[in-house]
Amino acid sequence: MRHLTPATLIFCLLFFASCTPKTNNGSTGTVDGTKQYFQTLKQGSMSGIEKRETHVVTEDKQWGNLWARIHSNETPVPNMPSVNFNGSQVLAVFMGMKSNGGYGIEIKQVVDTGKQIVAVIEERMPEEGSMYTMALTQPYHLIQIENPEGKPVVFK
């Protein structure tokens, strides 16, 4: 039976650690308020949306149109998650077209400041010198939040 030598194990750990994408928190800082629970509906790196966009979806028709755009490059289109828009909203962030893998976007937290809902976004960029998929990507993240009062939503 073969065993990994310590040098091989260290090499493998260093190699895989160097493949982790770099996180760019930008200047989001801390948002004062009450952290809100949210549910991820879908997150991925391939969509039909090629430009940087944010959306606050408040009704079924708007949700259906956005879902169709996201999956315009897929056949068949996957089933759309059911959302009860009576007190709930869908927040969507799209990073736009990127020339390779290693990019990502995520809504990290949602905060109710009392006057508005703030969705804090984190973007990941490829780390210089790392290897990534050579394919066009369009990273995105979709979440569902409770917003029964219909407070305005700000992406930060």
C-alpha positions in Angstrom: 0.0 0.0 0.0 1.3 3.4 -1.0 1.3 6.4 1.4 1.7 10.1 0.7 5.0 11.5 1.8 4.8 14.7 3.9 6.4 16.7 1.0 3.8 15.5 -1.4 1.0 16.3 1.0 2.4 19.8 1.6 2.7 20.4 -2.2 -0.9 19.3 -2.8 -2.2 21.5 0.0 -0.3 24.6 -1.3 -1.4 23.9 -4.8 -5.1 23.7 -4.0 -4.9 26.7 -1.6 -3.5 28.8 -4.4 -6.5 28.0 -6.6 -8.9 29.8 -4.2 -10.4 32.9 -5.8 -9.5 36.3 -4.2 -12.4 38.0 -2.5 -13.0 41.7 -3.2 -15.2 43.2 -0.4 -14.9 46.7 -1.9 -15.6 49.4 0.6 -18.9 48.0 1.8 -17.9 48.3 5.5 -20.4 47.5 8.2 -24.1 48.3 7.8 -26.0 49.2 11.0 -29.4 47.6 11.5 -31.0 44.2 12.0 -29.6 41.3 9.9 -32.3 39.6 8.0 -32.7 35.9 7.1 -32.6 35.2 3.4 -32.8 32.1 1.2 -30.6 31.5 -1.8 -32.9 30.5 -4.7 -30.0 29.9 -7.2 -26.4 30.9 -7.6 -24.1 30.1 -10.6 -21.6 31.2 -13.1 -23.5 30.7 -16.4 -26.5 32.8 -17.3 -28.0 34.6 -20.2 -27.4 38.0 -18.6 -24.2 39.5 -20.0 -24.2 43.0 -18.3 -23.8 44.0 -14.6 -27.3 44.3 -13.2 -29.3 44.3 -9.9 -33.0 43.6 -9.6 -35.7 43.7 -6.9 -38.5 41.4 -8.1 -41.9 42.1 -6.5 -44.4 40.2 -8.7 -44.8 36.9 -10.6 -44.7 38.3 -14.1 -41.4 40.1 -13.4 -40.0 36.9 -11.8 -41.0 34.8 -14.8 -39.4 37.3 -17.2 -36.1 37.4 -15.2 -36.0 33.6 -14.9 -36.4 33.3 -18.7 -33.6 35.8 -19.3 -31.3 34.0 -16.9 -31.9 30.7 -18.7 -32.1 32.0 -22.2 -29.0 30.0 -23.1 -30.4 26.6 -21.8 -32.8 24.1 -23.2 -35.0 23.1 -21.6 -35.4 25.9 -19.1 -35.2 24.6 -15.5 -38.3 24.9 -13.4 -38.7 28.3 -11.7 -38.7 28.3 -7.9 -42.0 29.2 -6.5 -42.1 32.6 -4.6 -45.1 34.0 -2.7 -44.7 37.7 -3.4 -47.2 38.6 -0.7 -44.5 40.0 1.7 -41.5 38.5 -0.1 -39.2 39.8 -2.8 -36.4 38.3 -4.9 -33.1 40.1 -5.0 -30.9 39.3 -8.0 -27.3 40.4 -8.7 -25.4 39.8 -11.9 -21.7 40.4 -12.4 -21.9 40.5 -16.2 -19.8 38.7 -18.8 -16.3 37.6 -17.7 -13.7 36.1 -20.0 -12.8 33.1 -17.8 -13.7 31.3 -14.5 -12.7 32.4 -11.1 -15.2 35.2 -10.8 -18.2 35.1 -8.5 -20.8 37.4 -6.9 -22.8 36.8 -3.8 -25.2 38.7 -1.6 -23.4 38.1 1.8 -26.0 39.7 4.1 -29.2 41.6 4.1 -29.7 44.3 6.7 -32.9 46.2 7.7 -31.8 49.7 8.7 -35.4 50.7 9.7 -35.8 52.9 6.6 -34.5 50.6 3.9 -33.2 47.1 3.2 -29.4 46.9 2.4 -28.1 44.0 0.4 -24.3 43.7 0.9 -22.6 42.2 -2.2 -19.3 40.5 -2.3 -17.4 39.9 -5.6 -14.7 37.4 -6.2 -11.9 37.9 -8.7 -9.4 35.4 -10.1 -6.1 35.6 -8.2 -3.2 36.6 -10.4 -1.2 33.6 -11.6 -3.9 31.1 -10.7 -5.4 28.6 -13.2 -9.1 28.9 -14.1 -11.5 27.6 -16.7 -11.1 29.3 -20.0 -14.8 29.9 -20.7 -17.1 32.9 -20.8 -18.9 33.1 -17.5 -21.8 35.3 -16.2 -21.8 34.9 -12.3 -25.1 35.6 -10.5 -26.9 35.1 -7.2 -30.7 35.1 -6.5 -32.1 35.3 -3.0 -35.6 35.6 -1.5 -36.2 38.0 1.4 -39.1 39.0 3.6 -40.0 42.6 3.1 -43.7 42.9 4.1 -43.6 46.7 4.4 -42.1 47.1 0.9 -39.1 49.1 2.1 -36.7 50.3 -0.6 -33.8 48.0 -1.3 -30.2 49.3 -1.8 -27.4 47.1 -3.1 -24.0 47.9 -1.6 
